[in-house]
Amino acid sequence: MNSSRYVLTKDYDPSIYQFFSEGPNGLIKKIIQFQIIDIEANLYNLAFGDWDDLTQRIDDLVVSNNRDKQKVLATVAFAVMDFMRNHPDAVIFAQGSTKVRTRVYQIGVSLFLKEITDSYKIMGYVDMEWELFTEGVNYEAFLLSNK
């Protein structure tokens, strides 16, 4: 994946990554966190959003509109690859906080589908079933694992 991306730093917790989006709305701190859902299944939720200093939490509903969506998506994808390198048996669950955000994730997957499927298996959730990701299908959620 040769897209332009932001520099990531890892938090004290190796499952948390951070970077700063830069654009017309200034520098915005973004957090990517891999949260364990099921230890036995090695299943992690991909949490992503702007850091809210007031609540000390990720805000996954705010629209920062910093006009850098491609660069942000590439940065999140790089964090996923790094996490998978360090956790080769992990399965990552991803779903946007809204339908629109899930669609943005799907567009990001579609943009890099060839590169993704070289190393990873990606599944999409639709009609109450998991299926191999296919372009053109509107999925509700995604699962990613190493091949």
Secondary structure, DSSP 8 states (H G I E B T S, - for coil): --------EE-SSTTEEEEEEEETTEEEEEEEEEEEEETTTTEEEEEEEEEETTTTEEESS-----S-HHHHHHHHHHHHHHHHHH-TT-EEEE--SSHHHHHHHHHHHHHTHHHHHHHEEEEEEETTEEEE--TT---SEEEEEE-
